Amino acid sequence: MTGRPRVDIESVFRLTELADYIIPFTIRAVCDLGVADHLTEGPRTVEDLAAATGSHAPSLHRALRALASKGIFTETAPGLFDLTPRAQPLRSDHPVSLRDAYPLLIPDVEAWARFDHSIRTGEAAFDQVYGEDYWSYMAANPEDSAAFDASQQAATRLELRTSLPAYDWKAFKTLVDVGGGNGAFLGGILARFPSLHGTIFDLPHVVTGAPKRLAEYGVTERCACVGGSFLTDPVPAGADAYLLKRILYGWDDERAVVLLRAVATAMRPDSRLLILEPVVRPGNHFDVGKLYDLLLLCMVGGGARTEEHICELLERAGLRLERTVPTMMFPILEVVRCA
Ligand SMILES: C[S@@+](CC[C@H](N)C(=O)[O-])C[C@H]1O[C@@H](n2cnc3c(N)ncnc32)[C@H](O)[C@@H]1O
């Protein structure tokens, strides 16, 4: 007997939910408006929130009720909204505030719109759309660059919480944060360990933002800022430890080896290199590393790697993995120079 083929309708619904980008864009718009900051004292009407954020009340209502359906904000009475645990990190004053973590960067969105190019070719969609690489674009666009740095800083607050207790940072006297951005991570480590001295090494237009951040942490005296490229310039030499936090995965294998060699050259025989980034676990289970992997492919043509793949690159640079230290987020790979 023929009939209509059986359809697993639940799976169809689940797929439509996963394929949708409405919620991610709405979260970002609401972050940009700073809605959560106006709910710290308790629930408020949508009219109040609209006045406080310069929004159109009926449209804000539509955005908030959609987010409330996902547990982000809650409508406690018609037109009255409050924070939920999931909405709390969207406040600017939250200890691990994610408000700046989700900027709506037009160049990012345009690159995602051509992600098929990355899958077809293995190249960054960003380069295809903009005709230049991500970092060159950022160097020429200070507003987007500042928004990008702020997003990294937001992620860094979370990483400071998860990686500081997991590793014995005070074993070192000197630490170079290679590609350390505006110093948000190193500043946090130096503030916690007063005997530690540090150096931020990043592109010249990026390190100019570091002194302000280091001053906020009160660690200016103990931190140098050096501008340069780890692909072409020497990395500051002779420190006890080197950090590559969310750097390696931004580069294809060839350039990853160039940068690892630059760090290996700067290391003393007893220095440690700490690689802190998502490491992909093979298999079907969910792993945030698999998402970062695609983000990196789309924007810069890099990608998160398995531990085995990282070890191959280390070997090519005269380095070897000594041990892997788990944290609540990404693992810390502790690396030494080969004898
Ligand atoms: C994904 S961000 C990570 C920043 C920081 N380590 C963190 O975890 O927040 C990558 C960093 O690499 C820096 N970078 C890119 N190309 C570089 C190069 N050729 N030499 C030095 N730094 C570079 C960028 O400016 C940016 O700060």
The ligand as an SDF file (V2000), in Angstrom:
LIG
                    3D

 27 29  0  0  0  0  0  0  0  0999 V2000
   41.8430   36.0960   17.9590 C   0  0  0  0  0  0  0  0  0  0  0  0
   42.8060   37.4690   18.4730 S   0  0  0  0  0  0  0  0  0  0  0  0
   43.3810   36.8650   20.0440 C   0  0  0  0  0  0  0  0  0  0  0  0
   43.8550   37.9570   20.9360 C   0  0  0  0  0  0  0  0  0  0  0  0
   44.2440   37.4950   22.3460 C   0  0  0  0  0  0  0  0  0  0  0  0
   45.3760   36.5810   22.3310 N   0  0  0  0  0  0  0  0  0  0  0  0
   43.0640   36.8840   23.0420 C   0  0  0  0  0  0  0  0  0  0  0  0
   43.0510   35.6710   23.2100 O   0  0  0  0  0  0  0  0  0  0  0  0
   42.1430   37.6440   23.4060 O   0  0  0  0  0  0  0  0  0  0  0  0
   44.2620   37.3620   17.4540 C   0  0  0  0  0  0  0  0  0  0  0  0
   45.3060   38.4030   17.7580 C   0  0  0  0  0  0  0  0  0  0  0  0
   46.4220   38.1670   16.8790 O   0  0  0  0  0  0  0  0  0  0  0  0
   46.9270   39.4260   16.4950 C   0  0  0  0  0  0  0  0  0  0  0  0
   47.7040   39.2690   15.2620 N   0  0  0  0  0  0  0  0  0  0  0  0
   47.2380   39.0030   14.0160 C   0  0  0  0  0  0  0  0  0  0  0  0
   48.2520   38.9040   13.1520 N   0  0  0  0  0  0  0  0  0  0  0  0
   49.3890   39.1210   13.8620 C   0  0  0  0  0  0  0  0  0  0  0  0
   50.7760   39.1420   13.5100 C   0  0  0  0  0  0  0  0  0  0  0  0
   51.1620   38.9140   12.2590 N   0  0  0  0  0  0  0  0  0  0  0  0
   51.6730   39.3880   14.4920 N   0  0  0  0  0  0  0  0  0  0  0  0
   51.2690   39.6290   15.7750 C   0  0  0  0  0  0  0  0  0  0  0  0
   49.9520   39.5920   16.1650 N   0  0  0  0  0  0  0  0  0  0  0  0
   49.0270   39.3540   15.2180 C   0  0  0  0  0  0  0  0  0  0  0  0
   45.6740   40.2680   16.3140 C   0  0  0  0  0  0  0  0  0  0  0  0
   45.9850   41.6460   16.2980 O   0  0  0  0  0  0  0  0  0  0  0  0
   44.8460   39.8330   17.5140 C   0  0  0  0  0  0  0  0  0  0  0  0
   45.1210   40.6140   18.6490 O   0  0  0  0  0  0  0  0  0  0  0  0
  1  2  1  0
  2  3  1  0
  2 10  1  0
  3  4  1  0
  4  5  1  0
  5  6  1  0
  5  7  1  0
  7  8  2  0
  7  9  1  0
 10 11  1  0
 11 12  1  0
 11 26  1  0
 12 13  1  0
 13 14  1  0
 13 24  1  0
 14 15  1  0
 14 23  1  0
 15 16  2  0
 16 17  1  0
 17 18  1  0
 17 23  2  0
 18 19  1  0
 18 20  2  0
 20 21  1  0
 21 22  2  0
 22 23  1  0
 24 25  1  0
 24 26  1  0
 26 27  1  0
M  CHG  2   2   1   9  -1
M  END
$$$$
